[in-house]
Amino acid sequence: MSAHLTPGPFGKSLNEVLASPALNVLRMAALAASQDDGIDEETLDMMYEQVAAGVLVDLAPDLAWRELERGLSARAPSRMLRALRECDALSVLLPEVDALFGVPQIADVPDQVDIGEHVLRIVDEAARCDAPFAVRYAALVFNVGKSDSPREHLPVHYRHIERGGPRIEAISSRFGVSGDCLDLALLANAECERVHRAAEMRAGSITAMLERVDAYGQPERFDRLMTLCTCDFRAYPGRASRPYPKAPMLRTALAACLGVDETAIRAAHADHPDKAADALLEARAQAVATALQSRRWEE
């Protein structure tokens, strides 16, 4: 048996680990995420045999999630996910994520990437920047709507947002994932690619996006979305050390919007709430145009 099966990696004795083959598989994978040398071939073979024997089929989702959460919280979550995939456990636990491997997505150089491999790089980037767990979870699942995009459209993924939302909800329900994790994952599914296109937007569109994601009312969630988008950007080949300009740009836009006197605008249109909302949006858009210091934003 592998030397990795030592007492106490998660506060459990060797006998306790071995008492449940299903938990043994998951704990070995989760432990790999916190180690430098990964899992040896002998142990991987043992894990594969146990998965093939069906040990994961009846494992309670809350117990499975406990180990998945540990691995995602470690310094190299991709090692856990890769180990689970190599022993066929990922297809049992997270088939929605496993289905992303082998699916192409547009990139710069090279011109396409494998989405599954890209997800592994995103979760590691999130760990590298010590992102909150909600960001790591969103990084794991926000692309799941792309697994079955029509082949004739690949590497473009039309309507993946509509496909992704229900799948993210299903994964989160299955494992009892916390509401803040689900919320950020759904937000990332809907908005990440729009954030990447922010430089192409006019001031009014940027202002509308900030309102749509409730950046004013939930600034911490907005900041986590920026972190996730930054991790996604840096996960593409050749971008690991490059700055991500969209995040500071949108933070500048948000600061400009928060500087608008909303109370005064609503008071000036107290008898016409609809006009007040339009006036507020217009004032914020003008503030964004000024803050970004470009005439094109005013068009």
C-alpha positions as CSV (number, residue, x, y, z in Angstrom):
1,M,0.0,0.0,0.0
2,S,1.2,3.5,-0.8
3,A,3.2,5.5,1.8
4,H,0.6,8.3,1.4
5,L,-1.8,6.3,3.5
6,T,-0.4,7.6,6.8
7,P,-2.3,8.5,9.9
8,G,-3.9,11.8,10.4
9,P,-3.9,13.8,7.1
10,F,-7.5,14.9,7.8
11,G,-7.6,13.9,11.5
12,K,-8.4,10.3,10.7
13,S,-6.4,7.2,11.5
14,L,-5.3,4.8,8.9
15,N,-7.8,2.2,10.0
16,E,-10.7,4.8,9.7
17,V,-9.6,5.7,6.2
18,L,-9.4,2.1,5.1
19,A,-12.8,1.3,6.6
20,S,-14.5,3.2,3.8
21,P,-13.1,2.5,0.3
22,A,-15.2,5.3,-1.1
23,L,-13.9,7.9,1.3
24,N,-10.4,6.4,0.9
25,V,-10.5,7.3,-2.8
26,L,-11.7,10.8,-2.2
27,R,-9.3,11.5,0.7
28,M,-6.4,10.3,-1.4
29,A,-7.4,12.7,-4.2
30,A,-8.0,15.6,-1.8
31,L,-4.6,15.0,-0.1
32,A,-2.9,15.1,-3.5
33,A,-4.1,18.8,-3.8
34,S,-1.9,19.7,-0.8
35,Q,1.2,17.8,-1.8
36,D,4.0,18.3,-4.3
37,D,4.4,14.8,-5.6
38,G,0.8,13.8,-6.4
39,I,-0.3,10.1,-6.2
40,D,1.8,7.2,-7.2
41,E,0.7,4.8,-9.9
42,E,0.1,1.9,-7.5
43,T,-2.3,4.0,-5.5
44,L,-4.0,5.3,-8.6
45,D,-4.5,1.7,-9.8
46,M,-6.1,0.8,-6.4
47,M,-8.4,3.8,-6.6
48,Y,-9.4,2.9,-10.2
49,E,-10.2,-0.6,-9.1
50,Q,-12.4,0.6,-6.2
51,V,-14.3,3.1,-8.4
52,A,-14.8,0.3,-11.0
53,A,-16.2,-1.9,-8.3
54,G,-18.8,0.8,-7.6
55,V,-17.7,2.0,-4.2
56,L,-18.8,5.6,-5.0
57,V,-22.3,4.8,-6.1
58,D,-23.9,4.8,-2.6
59,L,-21.6,7.4,-1.0
60,A,-23.6,10.1,0.7
61,P,-23.2,13.4,-1.2
62,D,-22.4,15.4,2.0
63,L,-19.5,13.0,2.7
64,A,-18.3,13.3,-0.8
65,W,-18.6,17.1,-0.7
66,R,-16.5,17.3,2.5
67,E,-13.5,15.8,0.6
68,L,-14.1,17.8,-2.5
69,E,-14.2,20.9,-0.5
70,R,-10.9,20.1,1.2
71,G,-9.3,19.5,-2.1
72,L,-10.6,22.8,-3.6
73,S,-9.4,24.6,-0.5
74,A,-5.8,23.3,-0.9
75,R,-2.9,24.9,-2.8
76,A,-3.3,22.8,-6.0
77,P,-6.9,21.8,-6.6
78,S,-6.1,20.5,-10.1
79,R,-4.1,17.6,-8.6
80,M,-7.3,16.4,-6.9
81,L,-9.4,16.8,-10.0
82,R,-6.8,15.1,-12.2
83,A,-6.5,12.2,-9.8
84,L,-10.3,11.8,-9.7
85,R,-10.4,11.8,-13.5
86,E,-7.6,9.3,-13.8
87,C,-9.4,6.8,-11.6
88,D,-12.8,7.5,-13.3
89,A,-14.2,9.0,-10.1
90,L,-14.8,12.5,-11.6
91,S,-17.4,11.1,-14.0
92,V,-19.3,9.6,-11.1
93,L,-19.1,12.6,-8.7
94,L,-19.1,15.5,-11.2
95,P,-20.1,14.3,-14.6
96,E,-20.9,17.8,-15.6
97,V,-17.3,18.9,-15.1
98,D,-15.8,15.6,-16.5
99,A,-17.7,16.2,-19.7
100,L,-15.8,19.4,-20.4
101,F,-12.6,17.5,-21.2
102,G,-12.0,17.2,-24.9
103,V,-14.3,20.2,-25.7
104,P,-12.5,23.0,-27.5
105,Q,-12.8,26.7,-26.7
106,I,-11.4,29.8,-28.5
107,A,-8.1,31.1,-27.3
108,D,-5.3,33.3,-28.5
109,V,-2.2,31.2,-28.8
110,P,-2.9,28.4,-29.4
111,D,-6.2,29.3,-31.1
112,Q,-8.1,26.7,-29.0
113,V,-7.9,25.2,-25.5
114,D,-9.4,22.1,-24.0
115,I,-12.1,23.5,-21.6
116,G,-11.5,20.7,-19.0
117,E,-7.8,21.5,-18.9
118,H,-8.6,25.2,-18.7
119,V,-10.8,24.6,-15.7
120,L,-7.9,22.9,-14.0
121,R,-5.7,26.0,-14.6
122,I,-8.5,28.3,-13.3
123,V,-8.9,26.5,-10.0
124,D,-5.1,26.5,-9.5
125,E,-5.0,30.2,-10.3
126,A,-7.7,30.8,-7.8
127,A,-5.7,28.9,-5.2
128,R,-2.5,30.7,-6.1
129,C,-4.1,34.1,-5.4
130,D,-5.7,32.7,-2.2
131,A,-9.2,33.4,-3.5
132,P,-12.2,32.8,-1.2
133,F,-13.8,29.3,-1.5
134,A,-16.8,30.7,-3.4
135,V,-14.4,31.8,-6.2
136,R,-12.8,28.4,-6.3
137,Y,-16.2,26.7,-6.5
138,A,-17.4,29.1,-9.3
139,A,-14.1,28.4,-11.1
140,L,-14.9,24.7,-11.0
141,V,-18.5,24.8,-12.3
142,F,-19.2,28.0,-14.3
143,N,-18.3,26.5,-17.7
144,V,-20.5,23.4,-17.4
145,G,-23.0,24.7,-20.0
146,K,-20.3,24.3,-22.7
147,S,-20.0,20.5,-22.6
148,D,-22.6,19.7,-25.2
149,S,-22.5,22.8,-27.5
150,P,-23.5,21.9,-31.1
151,R,-20.4,20.5,-32.8
152,E,-21.0,22.6,-35.9
153,H,-20.5,25.8,-33.9
154,L,-17.4,24.7,-32.0
155,P,-15.2,26.2,-30.6
156,V,-18.0,28.8,-30.1
157,H,-20.6,28.0,-27.4
158,Y,-24.0,29.4,-28.2
159,R,-26.5,29.5,-25.4
160,H,-24.2,27.9,-22.9
161,I,-25.5,30.3,-20.2
162,E,-29.0,28.9,-20.5
163,R,-27.6,25.3,-20.4
164,G,-25.2,26.1,-17.6
165,G,-27.6,27.6,-15.0
166,P,-29.7,24.5,-14.4
167,R,-26.5,22.3,-14.2
168,I,-24.9,24.6,-11.7
169,E,-28.1,24.5,-9.6
170,A,-28.2,20.7,-9.8
171,I,-24.6,20.3,-8.7
172,S,-25.1,22.7,-5.9
173,S,-28.3,21.0,-4.7
174,R,-26.7,17.5,-5.0
175,F,-23.9,18.4,-2.6
176,G,-25.7,21.0,-0.4
177,V,-23.3,23.8,-1.5
178,S,-23.8,27.0,0.3
179,G,-25.9,29.8,-1.1
180,D,-23.1,32.2,-1.6
181,C,-21.2,29.7,-3.6
182,L,-24.2,28.9,-5.8
183,D,-24.9,32.6,-6.3
184,L,-21.4,33.5,-7.4
185,A,-21.3,30.4,-9.7
186,L,-24.5,31.5,-11.4
187,L,-23.3,35.0,-11.7
188,A,-20.0,33.9,-13.3
189,N,-21.9,31.7,-15.7
190,A,-24.0,34.7,-16.8
191,E,-21.4,37.5,-16.7
192,C,-17.8,36.3,-17.0
193,E,-17.6,36.5,-20.8
194,R,-19.4,39.9,-20.7
195,V,-16.8,41.2,-18.3
196,H,-14.1,40.0,-20.7
197,R,-15.7,42.2,-23.4
198,A,-16.1,45.2,-21.1
199,A,-13.5,47.3,-23.1
200,E,-15.8,47.1,-26.1
201,M,-18.8,48.4,-24.2
202,R,-20.1,52.0,-24.1
203,A,-20.5,53.8,-20.8
204,G,-24.3,53.1,-20.7
205,S,-23.7,49.3,-21.2
206,I,-21.1,49.2,-18.5
207,T,-23.4,51.1,-16.1
208,A,-26.2,48.7,-16.9
209,M,-24.0,45.7,-16.2
210,L,-22.9,47.1,-12.9
211,E,-26.5,47.5,-12.0
212,R,-27.4,44.0,-13.3
213,V,-24.8,42.3,-11.1
214,D,-25.8,44.5,-8.1
215,A,-22.3,45.9,-7.8
216,Y,-23.7,48.8,-5.7
217,G,-25.6,46.6,-3.2
218,Q,-23.2,43.7,-3.1
219,P,-19.7,45.0,-3.5
220,E,-18.0,42.0,-2.0
221,R,-19.7,39.7,-4.5
222,F,-18.7,42.0,-7.3
223,D,-15.1,41.9,-6.2
224,R,-15.2,38.1,-6.2
225,L,-16.6,38.1,-9.7
226,M,-13.6,40.3,-10.7
227,T,-11.3,37.8,-9.0
228,L,-12.9,34.9,-10.9
229,C,-12.7,36.7,-14.2
230,T,-9.0,37.5,-13.6
231,C,-8.3,33.9,-12.8
232,D,-10.1,32.8,-16.0
233,F,-8.0,35.3,-18.0
234,R,-4.7,34.2,-16.5
235,A,-5.5,30.5,-17.0
236,Y,-5.1,30.9,-20.8
237,P,-1.7,30.0,-22.1
238,G,0.8,32.8,-22.1
239,R,-1.3,35.0,-19.8
240,A,-0.2,33.9,-16.3
241,S,1.9,37.0,-15.6
242,R,-0.1,39.5,-17.6
243,P,-2.3,42.1,-15.9
244,Y,-6.1,41.9,-16.5
245,P,-7.2,45.4,-17.3
246,K,-11.0,44.8,-17.2
247,A,-11.1,44.4,-13.5
248,P,-9.5,47.8,-12.6
249,M,-11.5,49.4,-15.4
250,L,-14.8,48.1,-13.9
251,R,-13.7,49.0,-10.4
252,T,-13.0,52.6,-11.6
253,A,-16.4,52.6,-13.3
254,L,-18.1,51.4,-10.1
255,A,-16.4,54.1,-8.0
256,A,-17.6,56.7,-10.4
257,C,-21.2,55.4,-10.2
258,L,-21.1,55.4,-6.4
259,G,-20.0,59.0,-6.6
260,V,-23.3,60.1,-8.2
261,D,-25.8,61.6,-5.7
262,E,-28.6,59.1,-6.0
263,T,-30.7,60.7,-3.2
264,A,-30.7,64.1,-5.0
265,I,-31.7,62.6,-8.3
266,R,-34.5,60.6,-6.8
267,A,-35.7,63.7,-4.9
268,A,-35.7,65.8,-8.1
269,H,-38.0,63.2,-9.7
270,A,-40.0,62.2,-6.7
271,D,-43.3,62.3,-8.6
272,H,-42.0,60.2,-11.5
273,P,-40.1,57.2,-10.3
274,D,-39.5,55.9,-13.8
275,K,-37.9,59.2,-14.8
276,A,-35.8,59.1,-11.6
277,A,-34.4,55.7,-12.6
278,D,-33.6,56.8,-16.1
279,A,-32.0,60.0,-14.8
280,L,-29.9,58.0,-12.4
281,L,-28.7,55.6,-15.1
282,E,-27.8,58.6,-17.4
283,A,-25.9,60.3,-14.6
284,R,-24.0,57.2,-13.8
285,A,-23.2,56.6,-17.4
286,Q,-21.9,60.1,-17.7
287,A,-19.8,59.6,-14.6
288,V,-18.3,56.4,-16.1
289,A,-17.5,58.2,-19.4
290,T,-15.7,60.9,-17.5
291,A,-13.8,58.5,-15.2
292,L,-12.6,56.4,-18.1
293,Q,-11.4,59.6,-19.9
294,S,-12.3,58.7,-23.4
295,R,-14.7,60.4,-25.7
296,R,-15.8,57.0,-27.2
297,W,-17.4,56.1,-23.8
298,E,-19.8,59.1,-24.2
299,E,-21.2,58.0,-27.6
